[in-house]
Amino acid sequence: MPGLASETIGIWVAAGSRDESAETAGSTHFLEHMLFKGTGSRDAKTIAAAFDRTGGDSNAITAKELTCYYSRCLVTDLPNITGLLVDMVSNSQLDVEEFERERGVIIEELAMSADDPGDVLFDDFDSLVFGPHSLARPVGATKDQARVLGHHTVIDHYQSTYIPPRLVIAAAGGATHEEVLEMVEDALAEAGLGSRADVWSGAGNGDAASVAKGSHLGGAARVRPEFHSGKSHTVKDIEQLGIMLGCEGLPEGDDDRFIYSVMLTMLGGGMSSRLFQSVREERGLAYAVNCVASQFTDTGTFGIYAGCTAENAQAVVDLAVSEWDRLAQETPSQFELDEIVSQLSGSMVLGLESSAARMNRLARSEIFGLPLESPMDLIERVRSVTAEDVSEMAGRLLSRPKALALVGPAAEVELP
């Protein structure tokens, strides 16, 4: 990204909470915390000070299929930050005293999430639709699981997952490709890991280039979940009822993902979307209403989210299904389609002006074995979607078994 004074760099691990068993649940999230607690050459305070000194952004993300440690900094700070990230990921001490101290912090974090109705709703929906599968569990596991998770279990998880070919370094910003490669080489040598070619390429284990479409660097041992329909309701003494109505969606990298994006945006992707106009603007039944989607290696979820009073809940659900059905039954106008294509094209281009978004895109392409298409190619893929495609996609999803998750005051809401 010529002319940019900053760079975003991340070390990605092709492992997430999905890769845990019931006994190891919470290990991935624990590691996200523990890697900031010290290496053989840096203690926790030194690591924190090194990140703060840059004046940029530094953090980590744990997801169901991915973990990432990243930093956005000035290009002039990039050599030090690269060395720091490599050291953290490769040489974490995972000290047992720090581990026990951090256990309390993690339990507090999980408690905070349990107090957030939105977090509970999304977790409840996943639990409902994925049943006994590991995708059903919250990313950070439960407080009870965090209380009993053993130090040795987390170490075993670290040693079995933080290895090539699961590791990907991605960067985007003002530095050149050659400069970043040199910094990575230096960081690996400083961390005592040898050269990039024989350590991080996963020699003898395969590499990112061998990942087939629809696969994942995490390996082929993953079991595809079965989608479960039904209804759940977590009663909470709060003002609004959170609603998530959905079905099985599309997996990461599906051939129809651009049609999917257009359909999601048209139905519930902004203030001009059908759901927003119908539910909020025309009838005033809810403040928030929109479509959401989660995509994984081999499956995904499509959902309609809304927050409203218990008294309005059934009307909101019925109206959402009605709009969904109308999109499936009546082909949208060319004008409406052109508006959505313009919206998506603009958001794609604007998003790719962010070095963090570019870094994220590079890493996901490597991990999921997806082609890295140019911005213009992406826009052309969106422009190629027809109105008939959108209706067909809406109908395909509408015909699938549905699930309804509710969080909030008691209410009688029927699953359509």
N, C-alpha and C positions, 0 to 999 in steps of 0.2 A: 504494500500500500504506500507508494512513493509519496513523500512529503509529510508523512505522519511522524510526529516526534515520539509517539508511544508505541508499545508493543504489548500484546496479550499472549502469554504463553501458559500452556497447561500440560500437566502430565495426567493422562487418562488411564484408567484401569478397566479393562473389559470384564468387570465383575461387580455385581450389586447384590441387593438383598434377595433377589431371585435365586442366587447361587448358594444360599444358606439352607441348611436343614432346620427342622424344628429345634434341634439341640444347639445349633450354632447361630440361631437367629439373633440379630443385633451385632454380629461381628463386624460387618462392613461399616456400619455407622460408628462403632467404637473406634475402628481404625482411622476413620476420618478425623476424629478428635485426637487420637494418640499420636499421629504423625507430626503434630505441632508441638509435642511435648519433649522433644530432644533426640539428638543423634549422638554418635560417638564424639563429634567435635563441636556440637552446638547444643546449649540447653534451651529450655522453652522460652526464657526471656530473651535470649540472643536471637532466636528465630522471630519472635514477635517484633523486636526492635528493628531487625533487618527489613521486614516487610513494611513497617510503619515509616521507616526512614525514606522510602521512595515516594511517599505522598500519593501512592496509587491505591488500587483495590486488590485485595488478596483474600482468598477464601477457599473453601472446598465444598463439593456437592456429592451427596450420596443419593443414588437413584436405584431403581429396581434392576437395571441391567448395566449400570455404569457408576464409576466413581471418578471424580476429577479434583485435582489440586491446581489452582491457577493464580496468576497475578497479572495485573495490568500496570505497567511501569514505563518510565522514560526509556528510550532505546539505550541511553548511556548507563542505565542501571541494569540492563538485561543480563550482562554476564554474571553479576552477583546473584540475581534472582534465579537464573537458570541453575547455577551451582547449588543454591539453597534448596530448590525444589527437588533436584536429583538426589541430594543428600537425604532429604526428608523421606522420600519414597523408597530409597534403597537401603538406608542405614538407620532406620528408626530403632531406638533402644527398647521401646515398649516396656518401660520400667514398671514393675509391679506396684510400687507405691503410687506412682503417677496414675496407673490404671485404676486403683481403688479410689483415688481422689476424684478422678474424672467420672467414675461411675455415678457419683452424686450429681454432677453437672448434667449428665445425660438423662438421669431420671427426672431432674427439674425441667429439662427441655421437653421430654415426653409428656410431663404433666401440663406444661404450657400448651402443647398441641392438643391435649385432651380437653382443654378449656376452650378451644377454638371450634365452634360448631362447623365451620367450613372444612377444617381438617378432618373432623370426625365423619362428616358426610362422605367425603371422598374415600376415606379408609373403609367406611361401612359398605360403600358401593363395590369396591374391589373385593372385600371379604365376601359379599353376597354373590358376585358373578364368577369369582374364581374358586370358590369353595375350598377344598383341601390343598390346592396348589400353592406353591411358595409365592406366587404373584399376589395372593390374597392378603398376605401379611403387610402391616405397615413397614415402611423402609427402616425405621429405627427400632422395630419390634415393639413389644409392650413393656411397661414398667416392671412387671413380674419377671419377664425374660431378662431384662437388663440387670435386675438384682442378682440373678443366679449365674449369669454368664461367666465362665471361668477364664482367667488370664491365659492359661495354656491353650484354650480353644481359639482365642483371638490370635495368638502367635501362630498356631497351625494354619489358620485361615490366611494370615499374612504371607506365610512361607509358601502356600500352595496357589495363591492367586496373584500376588505382586511379582510376577515372573513373565518373561517373554513366552509366547507372543502376545500376551494380554496387555502389554504396556505400549502406549502410544504417546509421543510428544508432538504437540501441535502448536503452531505459533502464527500470528498474523500481526502486521503493523509495519513500522517504518524500517526495520532491519531487513537486509537482503537474505535470500535463502542461504547463500554461502556463509554469511556471518552467523546465522542461527546454527547451522551445522557445526561450525567451528566452536561456538560456545557450548554446544552439547558435548562435543568431543572433549573439550577441556573440563567440563563438569563431571563427565564420566571418569576421566582420569583422576581428577581431584577426589572423587568419591571412592577411588580404588577399584573401579569396575572395568578397566581396560578400555577398548575402543568401541565405538558405536556399532561397528560391523559385526563383532563377535559376541556382543552382550545383548544389546537392545533389538537386534534384528531377529533374535530367537533362533539362532543357527541350530539346525537339527530338529527344530520343533515346528517349522512352517513360519510364515510371516503374513503380514496384512494383505499382501497381494494375492494370497491363496484363498482368501475368504470369499466364498461363493455368495451370490445374491440370495438373500433370505437366510443367510447364516450369521455367525457372530464370532468374534475373536474369542469369546468365552468358551467356545467348543460346541460340539454336536450332542453332548450328553443331555441337553435340556429337553424336558418333556413338555409337549404342547398342552396347555390347559384346556379343559372343557368349559364352555360358557354355561352358567346356571341362571335361569330366570327365577322370578319370585319377588318378594317384598320384605323389607326390613324397616323397623322404626326404632330409633334410639330416642327415648323421651327425655327432654331437657327442659328445665324451667327457664325458657327464654322467650322473647317476644315473637320472633319469626320462626316459621317452619322452613327448613332447608329441604329442597327437593332435587333428586337426581333420577331422571328417567332415561334409560338407555338400553343398548343392545351391543352385541359384538360388532366391533368396527374393523378397520383394516390394519394389517401389520406394517412395520417399518419398511419403507421401500417398495410397497405394493405398486404394481403397474398403474393402478387407477388412482394414485394418491393426489393427482392434480384435479381430477374430477371431484374427489372427496373434499379437497380444500375449497373448491368453488361452492359445493353444496353446503358445507358447514358455514361458510361466510354468508351465503344467501339466506339460509334459514336462521342463523343466530350469531352472526359475527360482527355486529356493530350497531350503531344507532339507527341505521336505515334498514336493518335486517327485518325479516318478516316477523320473527318472534318479538323483537323489541317493539316494533310498531303496533302489533296486535295486542300483546299482553300488557305492555306498559303505556304506550302513547294513546291508544284508542280506548282501553278499558281501565287503566290505572290499577291493575291487579297486583303488580309487583314492581319493586324498584330495580332489581337485577334479574335479567333473564338472558341466557346465551347458550350456545353450543360449546361443548368441550370434547376433546379426544385425547386418548392415550394410545401410543403405538409402541409395540415391542417386536422382538425378532420374528415371532410366529403368530402373533395375535394382536388385538387392540380393542379398545372400547370407544363407543360413541355415546354421548349423553347430552341431555338438555338439563341445564341447571336453572333453578329459580329460587328466590327467597320471598316469602309472602306470609300473611297471616294464615292461621289454621283454617279460618272461615273461607278463605279464597283458594285454598290448596286444590280442591277437586276441579274448580273452574280453570285454574292455571294448567293443570295436567291435561284436562280435556281440550283446552284451547291449543296447547302445544302439539298434541297429537293431531288435531284438526289441521294445523298449519303444515305439519310434517306430511300428512296425507294429501293436502292440496298441492304441495310441491311434487309429490309422486304422481298425482293424477293429471295435473295441468302443466304442460310444458311452459316454463317461464318465457317472457318476451325477450326479444333480442336486446332491447334497451336495458332491461334489468340485468341480463347476462353481461353486457358490455360494462355496466357500472361496477359489477363485482370483479370482473377481470381487471379493470382499471385500479380498483382498490387493492387487489392482491399484488398486482405488478408494482404499484407504488410502494407498498409495504416491503416487498422483497428487496427492491433497490435501496430503499432507505435503511433497511436492516443490515444489508451487506456493507454499509458505510461504517459499521461498528467493527472494530478489530476483535472484540469478544465474540460477536456473532460469526465472523469469518473463522476464528479459531475453533469454535464449536462445530461448525459445518465440516471443517477439515477432519476433525477427530471422528465425528460420527460416520463420515464417509469411509474412513479406514476401518472402524470397528464393525460396521454393518456390511461392509463389502459393497458399497453403493458407488455409482459413477459420480465424479465431481463435475457437475455441469456448470457452464458459465452463466452469469446472470441473464444474458440475452436468451440462452437456451431455456432457462427456467421460465422466462416470460413467454416464450413461444409455446412451451408446454401448456401453460395456463390459457393462452389465447386459442389453443387448439380444442379446448373443451366446448362442446355444443350444449344447447339447451336440453336436447333430448338425453344427452349423457347425464345431466344433473337430475332430471326426473327419474331416470332409470336407477341412479345411485340411491336417491331418496326412497324409491320403492323397494329396492333390494334390502336396504337396512330396515325399513318399516315391516317387512315380512318376517324378520328374525324374532326369536323369543326375546321378551323384554324383562327388564328388572327395574324395580322402583325402590330407592332408598330415601328415607325421611329422617331428619334430625330436628327435634324441637318439641313444641307442645303436642299433647295428644290430639289426634285428628282422625277422622274416617276418610281415608283416601283410597280409592280403588285403582288397581293396576289395569290399564286399558287392555 
